[in-house]
Amino acid sequence: MTIATVARRAGVSRQTVSNVINTPDVVRAETRERVREAIEELGYRVNQAARQMRTGRSRLIAVRIEPARDGINGSVLDRFLHGLTDAAGLAGYRVMLYTADGDADEIATYDELLNAYDLDAFVLTSTHHGDPRTSWLAARDVPFVTFGRPWGAPDTHSWVDIDNAAGTAAATEHLLAAGHRRIGFLGWPAGSGVGDARREGWHRALGPWGSSFEATDSVESGAAGALSLLRAEEPPTALVCASDSLALGALQAARELGRDCAVIGFDDTAVAQAIGLTSVSQPLAEAAARCMGLLAELLDGRAPSFPTTVLLPPSLVVRQTA
């Protein structure tokens, strides 16, 4: 079984098949899917042993599994990991998963993994202000890309991220178009790069007239925050939430008070789909494929001399709650 066999089945050139395997982000989504279907139908697998002898690389990358949370928003990075594993497999890489509790523990884990395994690179997630992980890896010339931008720091490495502000702006504009004027925001405490961006999108679309509440990312906190906003003298008629967990809490609070309040979440989790929650959807499979493409360029020596940054637009999935 060769690349030529896959190319004939998919009706493309051998170079296109090679691009799908090694740099999937440069291939159109429709063509990429056709080649992937041909690969699966034929059972084609890259010869890893031959490739490692030729390149001197293990084709092994590592990424952290996020700690379990409320079973709702924790699924977001799970979906990213599935997408990364799929994209890595097509590019001839394997993914090693590890756990870590905080930045210091993760950096210690890097050291252990690099000493124990012949790792080619890392994919970092959950970037944040003052993130020490990137500088640790860069100082040791360990290749990496991040799913998440370097909040408040220069672009010294390649990254892929979602335009969170655009997502909440679209949610707010949808509510404005439906006639709402008092639109509140349920978000996370200030200082979270992602959370601040989601708040900024709501504020940018609405202006200075909305009320907001900061809460930890849980259903219970969302309910408490929504109760506080909905009991105000001029309560909001709609709420934009920084996560589906907060949105679920907001729906519970509105039901408890007997209020008709439109609610929009963020992340389009399985729970949102099950209960009919309008939510902002992140293109996680595309983000994973772009991360893998950037990493392959870096490892193959084809990356440009300056970092590549990719900001992907989310989309609003409209359902029954708004």
Disulfide bonds with the S-S distance in Angstrom:
none
